[in-house]
Amino acid sequence: MRKFICLALIAATTFILIQSCKKSDAGNPNNTGSSFDRKGVLTNISTNIIIPGYTAYQAATVNLDAAVTTFTAASNSANLVALQTAFQAAYKQWQVVSVFEIGPAAQIQLRVNTNTFPADINQINSNIATSTYNPGLLSNLAAKGFPALDYLLFGVGADNTAILAQYTTGANATYSKTYLAALSAELKKNATTVLNGWTATYKTTFINADGTDVGSSIGQLTNQLVFDYETLKNYEIGIPAGIQSMGTTYPQKVQAYYSKMSVQLVLLHLQTIQNIYTGSSGPGFDDYLISAKAQYNGGSLNSAIIAQFASATSKLQGLTDPLSLNIQTNNAAVTSAYTELQKLTVLLKTDMTSSLGILITYGDNDGD
């Protein structure tokens, strides 16, 4: 978790430095495909993927916050189930926008404030026991957002009867509900801030910054696509499965450990990254690589990337929730999925960026 926080903060810091020190596209000696309509890609992705994604995500956080309000006013079994359902819907929608840590999202460090996992159970319980919560503290990054709600709605009891008791007859029932409300309100506030930023002015800024230097929208989007993809590969699969933790498995470190929908979230996350790459039904990075005539092992690099997305997806679809149980009982299948994800890392992070003359600016020690 500490590594994830550090990498995310490095990415956010890089964004800030980029904004204050932009270079011109003409000064990039590695510029590739200068005649390609990059503005068309940016227009398509912002209009048809980013803004609709944030619109749906913001609506999901509004629904989640409303469900929290209903539950805290009347803490019964039906309202708990409705709240759990609203939480799952919002968490799934988060997978569609987590990659876009640029512009308004980068300014408020949306990713680490929304989905730093695994949840810090000790910090959450301490916050509730002391009736104290400061969302601005670094110590609370893993005590808020979706991971904290995952624990509070699914992990504080063995079943819904026991969970409900924490909010009705438990010693800290009153502040437990206050804490739920604070967490959901913060998610809604941040989602609204980012959506408003995109629809007000940032979409135009994003589309017009159509160079390939590190401060351009293509440069930033590529960096965040690769960074978010490595988060998927490393933190959602690699570390829990023991592949990046010296052979020691940590099934409890999967995303959505308590609600047991980790595989669903990984698949949604990967599909979103693929949609960005392909531009969904419009121009995307795939068209850019085709225009640049990018090659891989004597064939089309785009074809290799599309095929590897399919291979990774197929392996992940072979897993079942809860992923934590798969790690314990069928880790070979999880490792096989990770291997296919790792192959895609090289294609995206090395081959694609090299072919397009785009610099990876965030630091890591992933070894790839």
C-alpha positions as CSV (number, residue, x, y, z in Angstrom):
1,M,0.0,0.0,0.0
2,R,2.8,2.4,0.9
3,K,4.4,1.8,-2.6
4,F,1.0,2.5,-4.2
5,I,0.6,5.8,-2.3
6,C,4.2,6.8,-3.2
7,L,3.8,6.0,-6.9
8,A,0.5,7.9,-7.0
9,L,1.9,10.9,-5.3
10,I,4.9,10.8,-7.7
11,A,2.5,10.8,-10.6
12,A,0.5,13.7,-9.2
13,T,3.8,15.7,-8.6
14,T,4.9,15.0,-12.1
15,F,1.7,16.4,-13.4
16,I,2.2,19.7,-11.5
17,L,5.7,20.0,-12.7
18,I,4.6,19.4,-16.3
19,Q,2.0,22.1,-16.1
20,S,4.7,24.6,-15.1
21,C,7.3,23.6,-17.6
22,K,5.7,22.6,-20.9
23,K,7.7,22.1,-24.1
24,S,6.6,22.6,-27.6
25,D,5.8,19.6,-29.8
26,A,8.3,20.9,-32.4
27,G,11.1,20.5,-29.9
28,N,10.5,16.7,-29.5
29,P,13.1,14.9,-31.6
30,N,11.2,11.7,-31.2
31,N,7.9,13.0,-32.5
32,T,6.2,10.4,-34.6
33,G,3.2,10.6,-36.9
34,S,3.1,14.5,-36.9
35,S,0.4,14.5,-39.6
36,F,-1.9,12.2,-37.5
37,D,-5.1,13.9,-36.2
38,R,-4.3,13.7,-32.5
39,K,-7.0,16.3,-31.8
40,G,-9.5,13.9,-33.2
41,V,-8.4,11.2,-30.7
42,L,-8.6,13.7,-27.8
43,T,-12.0,14.9,-28.9
44,N,-13.3,11.4,-29.2
45,I,-11.9,10.2,-25.9
46,S,-13.0,13.3,-23.9
47,T,-16.5,13.4,-25.5
48,N,-17.4,9.8,-25.7
49,I,-15.4,8.1,-22.9
50,I,-14.1,10.5,-20.2
51,I,-17.1,12.9,-19.7
52,P,-19.7,10.1,-20.0
53,G,-17.6,8.1,-17.5
54,Y,-17.4,10.9,-15.0
55,T,-21.1,11.7,-15.5
56,A,-22.1,8.1,-14.7
57,Y,-19.6,7.9,-11.8
58,Q,-20.8,11.1,-10.3
59,A,-24.4,9.9,-10.5
60,A,-23.4,6.7,-8.8
61,T,-21.8,8.6,-5.9
62,V,-24.9,10.6,-5.5
63,N,-27.0,7.4,-5.3
64,L,-24.5,6.0,-2.9
65,D,-24.6,9.1,-0.7
66,A,-28.4,9.0,-0.7
67,A,-28.4,5.3,0.3
68,V,-26.1,6.2,3.2
69,T,-28.5,8.9,4.3
70,T,-31.5,6.5,4.1
71,F,-29.6,3.9,6.1
72,T,-28.3,6.2,8.8
73,A,-31.9,7.5,9.3
74,A,-33.4,4.0,9.4
75,S,-30.8,1.3,10.0
76,N,-32.6,-1.8,9.0
77,S,-31.9,-4.9,6.9
78,A,-33.6,-3.7,3.7
79,N,-31.7,-0.3,3.8
80,L,-28.4,-2.1,4.4
81,V,-28.9,-4.3,1.4
82,A,-29.8,-1.3,-0.7
83,L,-26.7,0.6,0.5
84,Q,-24.5,-2.4,-0.3
85,T,-25.9,-2.5,-3.8
86,A,-25.4,1.2,-4.3
87,F,-21.8,0.8,-3.1
88,Q,-21.1,-2.0,-5.5
89,A,-22.5,0.0,-8.4
90,A,-20.4,3.0,-7.5
91,Y,-17.2,1.0,-7.1
92,K,-17.8,-0.6,-10.5
93,Q,-18.2,2.8,-12.1
94,W,-15.0,4.0,-10.5
95,Q,-13.1,1.5,-12.6
96,V,-14.2,3.5,-15.7
97,V,-12.6,6.7,-14.6
98,S,-9.6,5.8,-12.4
99,V,-7.2,6.1,-15.3
100,F,-8.0,9.8,-15.9
101,E,-5.7,11.3,-13.3
102,I,-5.1,14.4,-15.3
103,G,-6.5,17.9,-15.1
104,P,-9.3,18.3,-12.5
105,A,-8.6,14.7,-11.0
106,A,-4.9,15.3,-10.7
107,Q,-5.5,18.6,-8.9
108,I,-7.3,16.9,-6.1
109,Q,-5.3,13.6,-6.3
110,L,-8.6,11.8,-6.9
111,R,-7.1,8.3,-7.3
112,V,-5.4,8.0,-3.9
113,N,-8.2,9.7,-2.1
114,T,-10.8,7.3,-3.7
115,N,-9.2,3.9,-3.9
116,T,-6.0,3.4,-1.8
117,F,-6.2,-0.3,-0.8
118,P,-6.1,-2.5,1.1
119,A,-8.1,-0.7,3.7
120,D,-6.3,0.2,7.0
121,I,-8.6,-1.5,9.4
122,N,-6.8,-0.4,12.5
123,Q,-7.0,3.3,11.4
124,I,-10.7,3.0,10.5
125,N,-11.5,1.4,13.9
126,S,-9.4,4.0,15.7
127,N,-11.2,6.8,13.9
128,I,-14.6,5.4,14.9
129,A,-13.6,4.6,18.4
130,T,-12.3,8.2,19.0
131,S,-15.0,9.8,16.9
132,T,-12.2,11.6,15.0
133,Y,-11.7,11.7,11.2
134,N,-9.6,14.2,9.2
135,P,-9.8,13.3,5.5
136,G,-6.8,15.5,4.7
137,L,-4.3,13.3,6.7
138,L,-2.1,10.9,4.8
139,S,-2.7,8.4,7.5
140,N,-6.4,8.3,6.4
141,L,-5.8,7.6,2.7
142,A,-6.4,3.9,3.4
143,A,-9.2,4.7,5.9
144,K,-11.6,6.3,3.4
145,G,-13.0,5.9,-0.1
146,F,-14.2,2.6,-1.5
147,P,-11.8,0.3,0.4
148,A,-13.0,1.7,3.8
149,L,-16.7,1.5,2.7
150,D,-16.0,-2.1,1.5
151,Y,-14.9,-3.0,5.1
152,L,-17.6,-1.0,6.8
153,L,-20.4,-2.5,4.7
154,F,-19.2,-6.0,4.3
155,G,-16.4,-6.7,6.7
156,V,-17.5,-5.6,10.2
157,G,-19.5,-8.7,10.8
158,A,-19.8,-12.3,9.6
159,D,-23.1,-11.7,7.9
160,N,-25.6,-8.9,7.4
161,T,-27.2,-9.5,10.8
162,A,-23.9,-9.0,12.5
163,I,-23.0,-6.0,10.3
164,L,-26.3,-4.3,11.0
165,A,-25.7,-4.7,14.7
166,Q,-22.6,-2.5,14.4
167,Y,-24.9,0.3,13.3
168,T,-27.8,-0.3,15.7
169,T,-26.7,-1.8,19.0
170,G,-22.9,-1.6,18.7
171,A,-20.9,0.5,21.2
172,N,-19.9,2.9,18.4
173,A,-23.1,2.7,16.4
174,T,-23.7,6.4,16.2
175,Y,-20.3,7.5,15.0
176,S,-20.1,4.5,12.7
177,K,-23.0,6.0,10.8
178,T,-21.4,9.4,11.0
179,Y,-18.3,8.0,9.5
180,L,-20.2,6.3,6.6
181,A,-21.8,9.6,5.8
182,A,-18.5,11.4,5.8
183,L,-16.9,8.9,3.5
184,S,-19.8,8.9,1.0
185,A,-20.1,12.7,1.1
186,E,-16.4,13.0,0.2
187,L,-16.7,10.6,-2.7
188,K,-19.7,12.6,-4.1
189,K,-17.9,16.0,-3.6
190,N,-14.8,14.9,-5.4
191,A,-16.7,13.3,-8.2
192,T,-18.7,16.4,-8.7
193,T,-15.6,18.6,-8.6
194,V,-13.9,16.6,-11.3
195,L,-17.0,16.4,-13.6
196,N,-17.6,20.1,-13.3
197,G,-14.0,20.8,-14.1
198,W,-14.2,18.7,-17.3
199,T,-17.5,20.1,-18.5
200,A,-16.7,23.8,-17.7
201,T,-13.3,24.4,-19.3
202,Y,-10.9,21.5,-19.1
203,K,-12.4,19.6,-22.1
204,T,-11.3,22.4,-24.3
205,T,-7.9,22.6,-22.7
206,F,-7.5,18.9,-23.1
207,I,-8.4,18.8,-26.8
208,N,-6.2,21.8,-27.7
209,A,-3.1,20.4,-26.0
210,D,-2.6,18.0,-29.0
211,G,1.2,17.7,-29.1
212,T,3.2,14.7,-28.0
213,D,5.5,16.3,-25.4
214,V,5.2,15.4,-21.7
215,G,2.8,18.3,-21.0
216,S,0.5,17.5,-23.9
217,S,-2.8,15.7,-23.4
218,I,-1.5,12.7,-25.4
219,G,1.6,12.6,-23.2
220,Q,-0.3,12.9,-19.9
221,L,-3.0,10.4,-21.0
222,T,-0.4,7.9,-22.1
223,N,1.4,8.2,-18.8
224,Q,-1.8,7.7,-16.8
225,L,-3.0,4.8,-19.0
226,V,0.3,3.0,-18.3
227,F,0.4,3.9,-14.7
228,D,-3.2,2.9,-14.0
229,Y,-2.6,-0.3,-16.0
230,E,0.4,-1.2,-13.8
231,T,-1.7,-0.5,-10.7
232,L,-4.2,-3.1,-12.0
233,K,-1.4,-5.6,-12.8
234,N,0.6,-5.1,-9.7
235,Y,-1.8,-4.3,-6.9
236,E,-5.0,-6.0,-8.0
237,I,-3.2,-9.2,-9.0
238,G,0.6,-9.3,-8.5
239,I,1.1,-8.5,-4.9
240,P,-1.9,-10.4,-3.5
241,A,-0.9,-13.5,-5.6
242,G,2.7,-13.4,-4.2
243,I,4.2,-12.7,-7.6
244,Q,5.6,-9.3,-6.5
245,S,5.9,-10.0,-2.9
246,M,8.7,-12.6,-2.9
247,G,6.4,-15.6,-3.1
248,T,4.3,-14.7,-0.1
249,T,0.7,-14.5,-0.9
250,Y,-1.6,-11.8,0.5
251,P,-5.1,-12.7,-0.5
252,Q,-6.5,-10.0,1.9
253,K,-4.8,-7.3,-0.1
254,V,-7.0,-7.7,-3.2
255,Q,-9.3,-4.9,-4.2
256,A,-12.8,-5.2,-2.8
257,Y,-11.7,-8.0,-0.4
258,Y,-14.8,-7.9,1.8
259,S,-17.5,-7.5,-0.9
260,K,-15.8,-10.2,-2.9
261,M,-16.1,-8.7,-6.3
262,S,-12.4,-8.3,-7.1
263,V,-12.4,-10.2,-10.4
264,Q,-15.4,-8.2,-11.6
265,L,-13.5,-5.0,-10.9
266,V,-10.3,-6.1,-12.5
267,L,-12.2,-7.0,-15.7
268,L,-14.0,-3.7,-15.8
269,H,-10.7,-1.9,-15.2
270,L,-9.0,-3.8,-18.0
271,Q,-11.9,-3.2,-20.4
272,T,-11.8,0.6,-19.7
273,I,-8.1,0.7,-20.5
274,Q,-8.7,-1.2,-23.7
275,N,-11.5,1.2,-24.6
276,I,-9.2,4.2,-24.2
277,Y,-6.6,2.4,-26.3
278,T,-9.1,1.7,-29.1
279,G,-11.1,4.9,-28.7
280,S,-14.1,2.6,-28.3
281,S,-16.1,3.3,-31.5
282,G,-14.0,6.3,-32.5
283,P,-10.3,7.2,-33.1
284,G,-7.8,6.0,-30.5
285,F,-4.2,5.0,-29.9
286,D,-4.7,2.1,-32.2
287,D,-5.3,4.4,-35.1
288,Y,-2.3,6.4,-34.1
289,L,-0.1,3.3,-34.2
290,I,-1.5,2.3,-37.5
291,S,-0.8,5.8,-38.9
292,A,2.8,5.5,-37.5
293,K,3.2,2.1,-39.2
294,A,4.4,0.7,-35.9
295,Q,5.8,-2.8,-36.1
296,Y,6.3,-5.6,-33.7
297,N,8.1,-8.9,-34.5
298,G,7.5,-8.3,-38.2
299,G,3.8,-7.5,-37.9
300,S,1.6,-4.8,-36.7
301,L,2.1,-3.5,-33.2
302,N,-1.5,-2.6,-33.0
303,S,-2.5,-6.2,-33.8
304,A,-0.2,-7.5,-31.2
305,I,-1.6,-5.2,-28.5
306,I,-5.2,-6.1,-29.4
307,A,-4.4,-9.8,-29.3
308,Q,-2.7,-9.4,-25.9
309,F,-5.7,-7.5,-24.5
310,A,-7.8,-10.5,-25.6
311,S,-5.3,-13.0,-24.0
312,A,-5.2,-11.2,-20.7
313,T,-9.0,-10.8,-20.6
314,S,-9.5,-14.5,-21.4
315,K,-7.2,-15.5,-18.5
316,L,-9.0,-13.2,-16.1
317,Q,-12.4,-14.5,-17.2
318,G,-11.2,-17.9,-16.1
319,L,-11.0,-16.7,-12.5
320,T,-13.9,-16.5,-10.2
321,D,-14.8,-14.3,-7.2
322,P,-13.7,-14.2,-4.5
323,L,-10.3,-13.7,-6.0
324,S,-8.8,-14.1,-2.6
325,L,-10.0,-17.7,-2.5
326,N,-8.6,-18.3,-6.0
327,I,-5.2,-17.1,-4.8
328,Q,-5.4,-19.6,-2.0
329,T,-6.7,-22.6,-3.9
330,N,-5.9,-22.0,-7.6
331,N,-2.9,-19.6,-7.6
332,A,-1.5,-21.1,-10.8
333,A,-4.5,-19.7,-12.7
334,V,-4.0,-16.3,-11.1
335,T,-0.3,-16.4,-11.9
336,S,-1.1,-17.3,-15.5
337,A,-3.4,-14.3,-15.7
338,Y,-0.7,-12.1,-14.3
339,T,1.8,-13.4,-17.0
340,E,-0.5,-12.3,-19.8
341,L,-1.0,-8.9,-18.1
342,Q,2.8,-8.5,-17.9
343,K,3.2,-9.2,-21.6
344,L,0.7,-6.4,-22.3
345,T,2.7,-4.1,-20.0
346,V,5.8,-4.3,-22.3
347,L,3.7,-3.6,-25.4
348,L,2.0,-0.6,-23.9
349,K,4.8,0.9,-21.8
350,T,7.7,0.2,-24.1
351,D,6.7,-0.5,-27.6
352,M,3.7,1.8,-27.9
353,T,5.3,4.8,-26.3
354,S,8.6,4.3,-28.2
355,S,6.7,4.1,-31.5
356,L,4.8,7.3,-30.8
357,G,7.7,9.2,-29.3
358,I,6.0,9.6,-25.9
359,L,8.1,9.8,-22.8
360,I,7.1,7.9,-19.6
361,T,7.7,10.4,-16.9
362,Y,6.6,8.7,-13.7
363,G,9.2,6.6,-11.8
364,D,8.8,3.0,-10.7
365,N,11.0,0.0,-9.7
366,D,8.7,-2.6,-11.2
367,G,11.5,-4.3,-13.1
368,D,9.8,-4.3,-16.5
